[in-house]
Amino acid sequence: MATTETQLMLSVGLIEKDVNGDTLWVWCYPSVASDLRQLLLSKCCLTQDGREFHTFVFGQFCRTWYYISTVEVQEPTALNKVTHFSIVVTAKDFNPEKYAALSRILCRMYIKHGSPVKMMEAYITVLTKGICQSDENGSFLIKDYDVRKAYLAGSVKDVVSQFGMETIILYTALMLKRRIVVHHPRIEALLEFTRVLPALAWHRKDWSILHPYVHLTDTELEDLKKCPGYIAGFVDPEVSNRSDLFDVFVNLPDSVITVSQGAKDAMAMGKLHKDVGQLIVQSAEDAERSDSQVIKDVSVKTKEILANLAALAAECEDSKITLEGLKQHRFPPATENFLFHLAAAEQLLRI
């Protein structure tokens, strides 16, 4: 168990801000490629000219997840010339709670010993044994952090309470593997909101589509554009003018969802969407139901839609749907359109 789980970790790094206000990448183990290192420095709040202080941020770049924990050094410690530092963990898996817990322990070790050696030892113990124990710094067990818990950690009920029936736009975009861009000036709000969205397409359990913290730089946008469909979070308001990046734009502070001109046909809504939307809203508004029960309700409805789609495909030659085949069933136009695009997303369409 420890072997497979621990092999998901890739590296641990250290960024320091000193008394002169200089921020530097000072150490890593085993290694971090220079392009990724530059990106991680840009994501660390210590390099962002005294702007807001963020204790924990996470994101994804080139299929590598990064988790950055930042602390202010309170006197007196072994770190006499350092005012702040960040621990950066990179990994293959999405699990913010797991890496936040590990980083907290590593931060306490660094404050106590003032040397990365102890952190490296702890990191290696986690890599080899899946555990890191230390009396004064707390203990960490990898098996306490099941990936399913990470998938269910956000609140889908909060999303529905903010957007109501419009949540169906997000559901449709996810089902059709479209590009969703979310803007909020506060990174914490962005992380909290975007991490929930992949759960609306629970049958895929695919969090690799999540890019919660993207800057408008060529390198990052190039990486993002390699993904056919994604959820991308931006703090820069300028992203609202980048219609080349999204099919659906979510203005989180104003609670407004916009479908781009180019995606309007594929995203056309009909009775099927209304039924699913009502089911999502009713389930989410039921005080008795937990977030995971709401996700289950949506998932059951999705499975029903997919089963119908599979049945339609089974009638066709080589089990692939064609537009002509769909037309014979005389579905309402919006339903036919949705099933056609869904068949494409689920690889059930004859090309």
N, C-alpha and C positions, 0 to 999 in steps of 0.2 A: 504494500500500500504506500509506504513512504517513498519508495523509489519512483513510481510513476508520478505521484503528486509533486515531489520535490524537484524532479527534472524539469518542471515548468519554469522554475526560476532561472534567470539568465545572468544577472549581475547586480552588484550593489555599488553605489557611487556616493561621493561626498562633495558638496559644494559649500564653500565658506565665504562669509562676508567679514572683512576685518575692520579694525578700528579706523582705518583710513577710508572706509567706504568702498574698497575694492572687492569685487565678487569673483571668485575663481573656482574652477573645477580642480580639486586638490588630490583626489584619490579614487580608484575604483578597483574592483576585483570581480571576475578575473580580467575582463577588458570590455571597453565600450568603443565602437567604431566612431571615428571623428565626426561624421555627419549626424549620427544620433546624439553624440555629446553636445554638439551645437544646438540641436533641437531642444534637448533637455535643459540646457542653460536658458534658452528663450522661454521655456515654460515655468522656470523657477521664479517665484515672486521676488527673490533677492536681486535679480538682474533687471527688474522692471522699474528703475528710477524712483524708488521710494513710494511707489503706488501701493495699493492695498496689500496687506499681509495675509497670506493664505496658509493655514496650517496643513492642509492636505488637498492635493489635486491629482487627477489621474487622466490618462488619455491613451491614444493608440497611434502609432506611426509605423508604417512598413510592417504591419502584422506583429509588432512588438508592443505590449502594454507597458506603460510606465506609471509609477506611483511615487509622488514627491511629498515628503513630510518635512515641514520647516519649523524650526524652533528658535526662540530668542534666548541667548545665553544670559542667565541671571548670575551675577557675581555671588560669592567667589567660586570659581571652578578651575579645573586644570587648563581650561581654554582661555588664557589671559588676554590674547590679542584678537579674539573672535567675538563678534557681536551677535551673529546669527549663523545658522548652518542648515543645510537641507540634506536629507538622506534620500537617495534616488534608487528605487528598486525597479529593475526591468524583468519582465516575465512573459511567458507565452499565453497566460490565462487571464481572464477578466475575473477579479475577485478583490474589490477595493477593501472590504473589511479585513480580509486575511493580511494583505500587505500593509494596511494601516497599523494593525496590531503588531506585526513584526517590526515595522519601522519605529514604533514607540519604544520598543525594547532597545533597538539599536541606538536610538537617540539618547536614551538614558545612559547606556554604556559609554557613549562617546563623551557625554558631559562629565561622567565620573572619571574616566581614565585619560581623556584628552589625546587618545591615540586610536587610529583605525584598526590596530591589531586585534583588539577584543571583538570589534564588530565583525572582522573577517572570520575569527574563530566561531562566533555565533552563527554566522551565515553558513559556514561549512557544516556545522552541526545540524542545522536545519536541512541542508542539502543531503546529508548522508543519513540522518536519523529521523527527520521530520519533526524534530522537537528542539526547543531551545529553553533551557531552564536556568534561572539565576535568581537566588533568593530575593535580593533587593530590587532587581529590575523586572520582576514578573516572569511568567513562563508562557511559552507559545507552543501550541500543538497544531500542526497542519491539519490533522483529521477533524479538528473542530470547525473547519471552514469549508463545508461542502459547497460545491459550485452552484447547486440548486438554491441554496440560501442566498447566494449573491444575486442570482437571477430574480429572486422574489423579494429582495431587500427594499426596493422602491415602492411607492404607493400609487397603484393604478387608480385608486379611488380619488386621490388628489387631482390627477390628470382629468378625470371625468367631471369632478366638481368644478374645475376651472373652465372646461370647454363644452360640457354637456353633450348635446347631439352631434356637435362638430367633431367629437372624438372619432366618428365614423370616417372622417377624411383621413385621419392618421392611420386607422385600421386598414382602410382601402389601399393607401400608399404603401404600407408595410406588406400587405398581402401581394401587391403587384410588384414588389421590389423596386419601388420608386425612390427618388432622392429627396430626403427631408432635411431642411436646414432650420435650426432653431437659434434664435438670438435672445440673449439676455445680458445686460452689462455686468451682472454678478456671476462669477464662475461657479460659485456654490449652487446657485439656483439652476444653472445650466446642467451641472453634473447630476443633480437630484432628479430633474425632469427627464433628461434624455435617456438615462439608464433604465427607466421603466418601459420605454416604448417597445423594445424588441419582444417584451412579454405579450403584446397584443397579437403577435404571430407565434404563439407558444409551440405550435407543432414543429417549428424549425429549431427552436432553442439556439438561435444564432446571434450571439452578441458581437461577432466579428464585424457586423455592419455598423457598430457604434463607434463614432469618432467624436467624443464629447467636448474636446477642447482643441479647436483648430484656429490657427492664425491665417490671415490672408497673405501667405507667402507662396512664392512659386513652388518651392520644394514640397510644402504640405498639400497644396491644391493638386499638384501632379499626382501625389500619392493617393489623395481622395478620389480623383477621377478614374483611378484604376478599378474602383469598386462600381459594379453596375447599379446597385442600390445602396443607400446608406442613411444614417441619422448623424448629422454633423452639427456640433454646437460651436457658436462663435460669440465672443464678447464684443466684437467690433461692429457697430451699427452699419458700417459701410457694406456689409454683406447683403443687406436688403436690396442693393442695386445690382447684385451679381446674379441675375436671373439665369445665367449659364450654369449655375451651381445647383439649382433646385427645381423640383416639380411641385413641392409643397413648402411654403415658408411659414414658420411659426414665430410670431412676434410675442414672446412670452410676457413681457411687462404689461402689454396692452390686451393680452388674451385674444389675439386675432390670428386666424389661420387663412392663408391665401394660397389658391391653386394657380400655378403659372399658366400662361396662355397655352403653351405647348403641351401641357398635360391635361387640359380640360376635357378632351374627348375620352381619353382612357379613364379619367376619374369621374365621368358622368354618373350621377346618382339616380337610383330608381327605388322601386318598392323593396327589393332585396336589401339594399343599403339601409333603408328606413327601418326594416325589421331588425337588422343586426344592431343598428344604432340604438333603438329602443331597448333591446335586450341588454346592451352594455350599460345604458343609463339606469335602467331599473335595477339591475344587479348591483351596480356601484352605489346607488342611493339607499340600498337596503342596509340599515344600521347593523343588522345581525350578521351580515356576510363580511368575511375578512377579505383582504386584498387577494390572497391566493385563491379564495373561492370565486371571486369575480373573474380572475384569470382563467379558472377552470370552466366557468360558465361560457366565457367567450370561446375558449378552446373547443368545447363540445359543439358549439354552433359552427365553428370553423371546420371541424371534422365532418360535420354533416354536409357542408358545402363541398368539401373535397371529395367526400364519398360520392356525391351526385356527379361531380366532375369526372371521377374515375369511371363511374358507370357509363357516362356519355362516351368516354374514351374507349371503353371496352366494346362499344358497338361499332367503332370505326376500324378501318383497315390498319394493321400494325399498332393498334391501341393508341393512335394519335389523333387528336381532334382537328377538324378543319372548320373554317368559317361556314362552308356550305353545309356541313353536317350539323352545325349548331342551328343554322337558319331553319332546317327542317322541323325543329322542335317548337318553332314560333314563340320563343321567349319574348318578354317585353324588351324593347331595344336596349335599355340600360343594363338589364340582366345579361342579355346576350353579349354585350360589349364587355362587361365585367368578367364573365366566364371565359371569353376569348383571351383577354389579357392575363387572367389567372392561369389559364392553361399554358400560356407562354412562360409565366413565372415558375410554374411547377414542372416545366419540361414535358408537357403532355400535348404540345402543339406540333402538328406536322409542318415542317418548314418547307 
